[in-house]
Amino acid sequence: MNNKPVFDYPLFAMGFRAFFALAGLSALALIAVWNSMSNGSLHIDNYFTGSTWHAHEMLLGYTTAVIAGFLLTAVRNWTGLQTVTPDQLASLCFLWIYGRVLPFYSELLPDLLIGTVDFVFLPVLAYFVGKPILKTGNYQNLIFVALLLLLALGNGLIHAQVLGMAGNASLGLVLVVTVIVAMILVIAGRVFPFFTERGLSGVICIRNPALDIAAVAVSLAVFALLMLNISGALLAGAAVAAIVINIVRVAAWYNPRIWFVPLLWVLYIGYGWLILGFGLVSLSAFAVVPQSLALHAFTVGGIGILTLGMMARVALGHTGRALKASNVMALAFMLINLAALFRVLFPALLPNWYGGLVMVSTYCWLAAFSLFAFYYSPILTSPRLDGQPG
């Protein structure tokens, strides 16, 4: 009897391969479609309203693809057990794809079906992530299962409002951003010191578990106040505390030599955008800047830059390649930072130029991910250079 997997290709050998490929392509497609929708050149019936679709797809489409690729790969390293077979990975990928495509068939398909297909992806991913963790007693990593289920809760609040149930899409989106930022902060505490020590010979980073917990806790407090619509001095004070604690945390890992290593500086700058996001939250607490700019600092800046940097680094390491960014990817890192500058910082300084600045940001984002797709497609779809499985 032939038990060979149907999807026995390098692309489905490990979670990062297929999902990073999907993330890169979706970062292009979703923004290109959104740009056409927002400027009025494209009109498509959709299960979601326009702005909700854009936010949902970038957070629960693109970003969850990166999260899926990272966790399915990381859990295999943490536990020594396979998270998914090639066939299961392909099925997960198709489930994710259906979630992106079906909203455009809202006139043909029941809304409940469209919402259910998108919703079930995260619980199914949580099952595959949690199974080897529980089997090996690797309980400290169950936090990622909990975070995936909280993402599913946020997604459920969005779908509940669309379906006319007791839901709140705005609250759901803020919850999703909160969980993603929390996940980034937890992962940063694990990988930033490790990546820095691996990338810079002779460097030893200071690890402070109490500071890690404090950084996550105070950051969550800021987002909790946002979800409760509490503003003023309380929100500003919490945001300033988040700025201080996160700067102190990063300073313990920082070494000036990172600026010669693109795979490192892109991560530190991405973390810097999260800190800037808290700064903008403190200003928005007194209506100095719109709160939307703070949220875009977290999303376009923090999430966008960090996910691109992590995909670039993880894909090289797990395909047996040298941990060195090419000139192509160094340019992509610069472009995505320009996308964040034109979407967040420049509109705060030049609000009358908002439309043009957002357009420039869009083109910078598309250019950055075009370079990623061009450079990493052969890496993600070909066997490891060292001949090892994975």
C-alpha positions as CSV (number, residue, x, y, z in Angstrom):
1,M,0.0,0.0,0.0
2,N,1.4,3.4,-1.0
3,N,1.3,5.8,2.0
4,K,3.2,8.6,0.2
5,P,1.5,12.0,0.8
6,V,-0.4,13.5,-2.1
7,F,1.3,16.8,-1.5
8,D,4.9,15.4,-1.3
9,Y,6.6,18.6,-2.5
10,P,9.2,20.9,-0.8
11,L,6.5,23.6,-0.5
12,F,4.6,21.4,1.9
13,A,7.5,19.9,3.8
14,M,7.2,22.4,6.7
15,G,4.6,25.0,7.8
16,F,6.8,28.1,7.1
17,R,7.2,27.2,3.4
18,A,3.6,27.2,2.3
19,F,2.3,29.8,4.7
20,F,5.1,32.3,4.1
21,A,4.5,31.9,0.4
22,L,0.8,32.6,0.9
23,A,1.6,35.5,3.2
24,G,3.8,37.1,0.6
25,L,1.3,36.7,-2.2
26,S,-1.6,37.9,-0.1
27,A,0.4,41.0,1.1
28,L,0.5,41.9,-2.6
29,A,-3.0,40.9,-3.7
30,L,-4.9,42.2,-0.7
31,I,-3.3,45.7,-0.8
32,A,-3.7,45.9,-4.6
33,V,-7.4,45.0,-4.4
34,W,-7.9,47.4,-1.5
35,N,-6.2,50.2,-3.3
36,S,-8.5,49.7,-6.3
37,M,-11.6,49.5,-4.1
38,S,-10.7,52.6,-2.1
39,N,-10.0,54.8,-5.2
40,G,-13.3,53.7,-6.8
41,S,-11.8,51.9,-9.8
42,L,-13.0,48.4,-8.6
43,H,-16.5,47.6,-7.3
44,I,-17.0,44.1,-5.9
45,D,-19.8,42.8,-3.8
46,N,-18.3,41.5,-0.5
47,Y,-19.5,39.8,2.7
48,F,-17.7,42.5,4.6
49,T,-17.9,46.3,4.2
50,G,-14.9,47.8,2.5
51,S,-12.9,49.1,5.5
52,T,-13.8,46.1,7.6
53,W,-12.6,43.8,4.8
54,H,-9.3,45.6,4.5
55,A,-8.6,45.4,8.3
56,H,-9.8,41.8,8.6
57,E,-7.8,40.5,5.7
58,M,-4.5,42.2,6.7
59,L,-4.8,41.0,10.3
60,L,-6.7,37.7,10.0
61,G,-5.5,36.9,6.4
62,Y,-2.0,38.0,5.9
63,T,-0.8,38.1,9.5
64,T,-2.4,34.8,10.5
65,A,-0.6,33.2,7.5
66,V,2.7,34.4,8.9
67,I,1.7,33.2,12.4
68,A,0.7,29.8,11.1
69,G,4.0,29.3,9.3
70,F,6.0,30.4,12.3
71,L,4.2,28.4,14.9
72,L,3.9,25.2,12.9
73,T,7.6,25.3,12.4
74,A,8.6,26.5,15.9
75,V,6.5,23.9,17.7
76,R,8.2,21.2,15.7
77,N,11.5,22.5,17.0
78,W,10.3,22.9,20.6
79,T,8.8,19.4,20.8
80,G,10.7,17.3,18.3
81,L,7.3,16.1,16.9
82,Q,5.8,16.8,13.5
83,T,3.0,19.3,13.7
84,V,1.3,18.5,10.4
85,T,1.8,16.1,7.6
86,P,2.2,17.4,4.1
87,D,-1.5,16.6,3.3
88,Q,-2.7,18.2,6.5
89,L,-0.6,21.3,5.7
90,A,-2.1,21.5,2.3
91,S,-5.6,21.2,3.7
92,L,-4.9,24.0,6.2
93,C,-3.6,26.2,3.3
94,F,-6.7,25.5,1.3
95,L,-8.9,26.4,4.3
96,W,-7.0,29.7,4.6
97,I,-7.4,30.4,0.9
98,Y,-11.2,29.7,1.0
99,G,-11.4,32.3,3.8
100,R,-9.9,34.9,1.5
101,V,-11.9,34.0,-1.6
102,L,-15.4,33.2,-0.4
103,P,-16.3,36.7,0.9
104,F,-16.4,37.8,-2.8
105,Y,-19.2,35.3,-3.5
106,S,-21.7,36.7,-1.0
107,E,-24.4,36.9,-3.6
108,L,-24.1,33.2,-4.3
109,L,-23.3,31.6,-0.9
110,P,-25.0,31.9,2.5
111,D,-23.3,34.4,4.8
112,L,-23.2,31.8,7.5
113,L,-21.1,29.5,5.3
114,I,-18.7,32.3,4.4
115,G,-18.2,33.3,8.0
116,T,-17.9,29.8,9.3
117,V,-15.2,28.8,6.7
118,D,-13.1,31.8,7.7
119,F,-13.7,31.4,11.4
120,V,-12.7,27.7,11.8
121,F,-9.1,28.2,10.5
122,L,-7.7,29.5,13.8
123,P,-9.3,26.8,16.0
124,V,-8.0,24.2,13.6
125,L,-4.5,25.8,13.7
126,A,-4.7,25.9,17.5
127,Y,-5.4,22.1,17.5
128,F,-2.4,21.3,15.4
129,V,-0.1,23.6,17.4
130,G,-1.4,22.4,20.7
131,K,-1.4,18.6,20.1
132,P,2.4,18.1,20.2
133,I,2.8,20.6,23.0
134,L,0.4,18.6,25.2
135,K,1.9,15.3,24.1
136,T,5.4,16.3,25.2
137,G,4.4,18.2,28.3
138,N,5.8,21.4,26.8
139,Y,3.2,23.3,28.8
140,Q,4.9,26.7,28.8
141,N,4.2,27.0,25.1
142,L,0.4,26.6,25.6
143,I,0.3,30.4,25.7
144,F,0.4,30.3,21.9
145,V,-2.6,28.1,21.8
146,A,-4.4,30.5,24.1
147,L,-3.4,33.4,21.9
148,L,-4.7,31.7,18.8
149,L,-8.1,31.0,20.5
150,L,-8.2,34.7,21.5
151,L,-7.6,35.6,17.9
152,A,-10.5,33.4,17.0
153,L,-12.6,35.2,19.6
154,G,-11.8,38.5,17.9
155,N,-12.6,37.1,14.5
156,G,-15.9,35.7,15.9
157,L,-16.9,39.2,17.1
158,I,-16.3,40.6,13.6
159,H,-18.3,37.8,12.0
160,A,-21.1,38.0,14.5
161,Q,-21.7,41.7,13.6
162,V,-21.7,40.9,9.9
163,L,-24.2,38.1,10.4
164,G,-26.5,40.4,12.5
165,M,-25.8,38.6,15.8
166,A,-24.6,40.2,19.0
167,G,-21.1,41.1,17.8
168,N,-18.8,44.2,17.7
169,A,-16.5,44.4,14.7
170,S,-14.6,47.4,16.0
171,L,-13.9,45.7,19.4
172,G,-13.0,42.4,17.6
173,L,-10.4,44.2,15.4
174,V,-8.8,45.9,18.4
175,L,-8.7,42.6,20.2
176,V,-7.0,41.0,17.2
177,V,-4.4,43.7,17.1
178,T,-3.9,43.3,20.9
179,V,-3.3,39.6,20.6
180,I,-1.0,39.9,17.7
181,V,1.1,42.5,19.5
182,A,1.1,40.4,22.6
183,M,2.3,37.4,20.5
184,I,5.1,39.5,19.0
185,L,6.2,40.7,22.4
186,V,6.4,37.2,23.8
187,I,8.2,35.9,20.7
188,A,10.6,38.9,20.7
189,G,11.7,37.9,24.2
190,R,12.7,34.5,22.9
191,V,14.2,35.3,19.5
192,F,15.7,38.8,19.7
193,P,18.5,37.8,22.1
194,F,19.1,34.5,20.3
195,F,19.2,36.1,16.8
196,T,21.4,38.9,18.1
197,E,23.9,36.5,19.6
198,R,23.9,34.3,16.5
199,G,24.3,37.2,14.2
200,L,27.0,39.1,16.1
201,S,30.0,37.0,17.3
202,G,31.0,37.6,20.9
203,V,27.8,39.3,21.9
204,I,25.9,38.2,25.0
205,C,22.4,39.7,25.5
206,I,20.9,40.2,28.9
207,R,17.7,38.3,29.5
208,N,15.3,39.5,32.2
209,P,12.2,37.4,32.5
210,A,10.6,39.8,35.0
211,L,11.0,42.7,32.5
212,D,9.6,40.5,29.7
213,I,6.4,39.9,31.8
214,A,6.2,43.6,32.7
215,A,6.5,44.7,29.0
216,V,3.7,42.4,27.9
217,A,1.5,43.3,30.9
218,V,1.7,47.1,30.6
219,S,1.3,46.8,26.8
220,L,-1.8,44.8,27.3
221,A,-3.1,47.4,29.8
222,V,-2.9,50.0,27.1
223,F,-4.9,48.0,24.7
224,A,-7.4,47.1,27.4
225,L,-8.0,50.8,27.9
226,L,-8.5,51.3,24.2
227,M,-11.0,48.5,24.1
228,L,-12.9,50.1,27.0
229,N,-12.8,53.5,25.2
230,I,-11.0,55.1,28.2
231,S,-8.9,58.0,27.2
232,G,-7.3,61.1,28.8
233,A,-4.5,60.9,31.5
234,L,-5.1,57.3,32.4
235,L,-4.5,56.1,28.8
236,A,-1.6,58.5,28.2
237,G,0.1,57.4,31.5
238,A,-0.2,53.7,30.6
239,A,1.1,54.3,27.1
240,V,4.1,56.2,28.5
241,A,4.8,53.4,30.9
242,A,4.7,50.9,27.9
243,I,7.2,53.1,26.1
244,V,9.6,53.2,29.0
245,I,9.5,49.5,29.8
246,N,9.8,48.4,26.2
247,I,12.7,50.7,25.6
248,V,14.5,49.3,28.7
249,R,13.7,45.8,27.5
250,V,15.1,46.3,24.0
251,A,18.2,48.2,25.4
252,A,19.3,45.0,27.2
253,W,19.5,43.2,23.8
254,Y,20.8,46.0,21.7
255,N,24.3,46.2,20.3
256,P,25.4,49.0,17.8
257,R,26.7,46.3,15.4
258,I,23.1,45.3,14.5
259,W,23.1,48.2,11.9
260,F,25.6,46.2,9.8
261,V,23.2,43.2,9.7
262,P,19.9,43.8,7.9
263,L,18.3,40.6,9.3
264,L,18.8,42.2,12.8
265,W,18.1,45.9,12.2
266,V,14.8,45.2,10.5
267,L,13.6,43.4,13.7
268,Y,14.8,46.2,16.0
269,I,13.2,48.9,13.8
270,G,10.0,46.9,13.7
271,Y,10.0,46.8,17.5
272,G,10.6,50.5,17.4
273,W,7.4,51.0,15.5
274,L,5.5,49.3,18.3
275,I,7.1,51.7,20.8
276,L,6.2,54.6,18.5
277,G,2.6,53.2,18.4
278,F,2.4,53.6,22.2
279,G,3.8,57.2,21.8
280,L,1.0,58.0,19.3
281,V,-1.6,56.4,21.7
282,S,-0.4,58.8,24.4
283,L,-0.9,61.7,22.0
284,S,-4.3,60.4,20.8
285,A,-5.4,60.3,24.4
286,F,-5.6,64.1,24.3
287,A,-6.8,64.2,20.6
288,V,-3.4,65.5,19.4
289,V,-3.4,62.9,16.7
290,P,-6.1,60.5,15.4
291,Q,-6.1,57.1,17.1
292,S,-6.1,55.5,13.7
293,L,-2.5,56.6,13.2
294,A,-1.5,54.8,16.4
295,L,-3.2,51.6,15.2
296,H,-1.4,51.9,11.8
297,A,1.9,52.3,13.6
298,F,1.2,49.0,15.3
299,T,0.0,47.3,12.1
300,V,1.8,48.7,9.1
301,G,4.9,49.5,11.1
302,G,5.2,47.0,13.9
303,I,3.4,44.0,12.5
304,G,4.3,44.6,8.8
305,I,8.0,45.1,9.3
306,L,8.5,42.4,12.0
307,T,6.6,39.8,10.0
308,L,8.6,40.5,6.8
309,G,11.9,40.4,8.8
310,M,10.9,37.2,10.6
311,M,9.9,35.5,7.4
312,A,13.2,36.4,5.8
313,R,15.2,35.1,8.7
314,V,13.3,31.9,9.4
315,A,13.1,30.9,5.8
316,L,16.9,31.2,5.4
317,G,17.7,29.3,8.6
318,H,15.2,26.4,7.9
319,T,16.3,25.8,4.3
320,G,20.0,25.4,5.2
321,R,21.1,28.8,3.8
322,A,23.5,31.3,5.2
323,L,21.8,33.8,7.6
324,K,22.7,36.8,5.5
325,A,20.1,39.1,3.8
326,S,20.7,39.8,0.1
327,N,20.8,43.3,-1.3
328,V,17.3,42.6,-2.6
329,M,15.9,42.0,0.8
330,A,17.8,44.8,2.4
331,L,16.0,47.1,-0.1
332,A,12.7,45.4,0.7
333,F,13.3,46.2,4.4
334,M,13.9,49.8,3.6
335,L,10.8,50.0,1.4
336,I,8.5,48.6,4.0
337,N,9.8,51.1,6.5
338,L,9.1,53.9,4.0
339,A,5.6,52.4,3.7
340,A,5.1,52.9,7.4
341,L,6.6,56.4,7.4
342,F,4.3,57.5,4.6
343,R,1.2,55.8,6.2
344,V,1.8,56.9,9.8
345,L,4.4,59.6,10.6
346,F,4.1,61.8,7.6
347,P,0.3,62.0,7.8
348,A,0.6,63.0,11.4
349,L,2.9,65.9,10.4
350,L,1.2,66.8,7.0
351,P,-2.5,65.9,7.4
352,N,-3.5,67.9,4.3
353,W,-1.4,65.6,2.1
354,Y,-3.0,62.4,3.6
355,G,-4.3,61.0,0.3
356,G,-1.1,61.3,-1.6
357,L,1.0,60.0,1.3
358,V,-1.2,56.9,1.6
359,M,-0.8,56.2,-2.1
360,V,3.0,56.4,-1.8
361,S,2.8,54.1,1.2
362,T,0.8,51.6,-0.8
363,Y,3.4,51.6,-3.6
364,C,6.3,51.1,-1.1
365,W,4.4,48.2,0.5
366,L,3.8,46.6,-2.9
367,A,7.4,47.0,-3.9
368,A,8.7,45.5,-0.7
369,F,6.6,42.4,-1.0
370,S,7.2,42.1,-4.7
371,L,10.9,41.8,-3.9
372,F,10.1,39.2,-1.1
373,A,8.0,37.1,-3.5
374,F,10.6,37.3,-6.2
375,Y,13.5,36.4,-4.0
376,Y,11.9,33.9,-1.7
377,S,9.7,31.9,-4.1
378,P,12.6,29.6,-5.2
379,I,13.8,29.3,-1.6
380,L,10.4,28.2,-0.3
381,T,9.7,25.8,-3.1
382,S,13.0,24.0,-3.4
383,P,14.6,21.4,-1.1
384,R,17.0,22.4,1.7
385,L,20.5,23.1,0.4
386,D,22.1,20.7,3.0
387,G,19.9,17.8,2.0
388,Q,18.2,17.5,5.4
389,P,14.4,17.1,5.7
390,G,12.3,20.2,6.1
